[in-house]
Amino acid sequence: MRKMLCTMLAVLLTVVSAACISPAQADSAGEFQPRLDTESECTITVVGSYSNFEALEAEFDLFNEYYPDVELSYVKPDDYNNLLGTVLESSTAPNIFFSYQWMIGNEKYQTVYDHMEDLSDPGLGLELDCLRSGLLNRDADGRLLMVPIFARNYGMLVNNDLFEKEGLQVPTTWEELLAVCEAFLSKGYASPMMGYSADSSGCLMNNLVYPEVVAALAADPEALQAANEMAPSAGECMRPALESMMQLIENGYINLDKCNEIGDNYTQVILRFFEGDVPMMVCTGDTVSGTGKRESQSEAFSKAPFTYSFVPVPMSEAGGYFIDSPSIQFSVNKTCENLDMTNEFMRFLVSRQELNRMASMKRLVTPTTDLSFDAVYAPFGQVPAERILSPEVIGITDPLAKQVRNAAYQAGTGAVTIDEAVGNYGSY
């Protein structure tokens, strides 16, 4: 009987101990613990610029396992960027909304800025330490008004099977890139590297040049200031990257005639890559996000599937850069109805487990430190820390990025010389 009594007491102590675990302790163990009344009834609306957001709607369903009477919905308003301020001032204002770094400091978005809640408040319980630090951008007052949900980077899709077939290694330095391009060209590949090139927005030229310009400006604060002030002299920061880009084009490693057959920088880039004869397709992580769904849409890929990955473009001898930027960020409308439950949903969502789950479903770059969880993006997890750059933290502004994008496009298409592209900085 004494033995049975001891056993019963041990079980009872275990149950009591588990019941006494605080929400903070449970959170630290990675388990979401509701902090509000689970029988609460309310509605939460998220608005954004995506046409559909199945990954987020899946999170709604998971949150409803804890709060079954909370109704969550996602809406895409017409002309999102221009009308967001009006939407936030309306009687049906959303609880959460897509936000972008370029909104901060832009007078056009002052109303939007005024509605943003400070998400760095420890009392909110967001798992901010699971996020890559370069993606957390605070305002001049130290407030965190946006949290990254997905991230963006620049690189190239690589057909690993073609490299294996031709006995070549995926390049990690500039000299290796030139060597494999020459090898593929000699083996009859019409354009060893390809990408969208019909318009400056999303063009392969910018994807090649921009990371190198970010690196140059990160190492030269005076040049960065001049570039943000649109000083023509700042154009020199683009010259080395423009010269490397032109070397690839002039050597025939990038056949622009072939690239111009690609109709857009998303679906058409992916489907062209899936034809199976392109060793390297220059694009962004946003494009890569569509690959999973389109494998079955490509007749060529369905008949002859191959393995592929997304890697940095090694435009310098030291290798490629990981330009780590937020793609989609969420902000909370601090004047919304049901703010407590809105923050509870954000606490559920902004966690390592849920952010990785969404990134996996959407096949976008996770904002967490777990880059290797998706094999396609795993090469970026191997980039050394000194080659990981966050433009927003460095101080790269949107107008600066626009100058680089247009200069790279005009030089790449032959509309201007490199000297003219450099000299025209600030006038694009």
Secondary structure, 3 states (H helix, E strand, C coil): CHHHHHHHHHHHHHHHHHHCCCHHHHHHCCCCCCCCCCCCCEEEEEECCCCCCHHHHHHHHHHHCCCCCEEEEEECCCCHHHHHHHHHHCCCCCCEEEECHHHCCCHHHHHHHHCECCCCCHHHCCCHHHECHHHCCCCCCCCCCCEEEEEECEEEEEEHHHHHHCCCCCCCCHHHHHHHHHHHHHCCCCCCEEECCCCCCCCHHHHHHHHHHHHHHHCCHHHHHHHHCCCHHHHHHHHHHHHHHHHHHHCCCECHHHHCCCCCCCHHHHHHHCCCCCCEEEEEHHHHCCHHHHCCCCHHHHHCCCCEEEECCCCCCCCCCEECEEEEEEEEECCCCCHHHHHHHHHHHCCHHHHHHHHHHHCCECCECCHHHCCCCHHHHHCCHHHEECHHHHCCCHHHHHHHHHHHHHHHCCCCCHHHHHHCCCCC
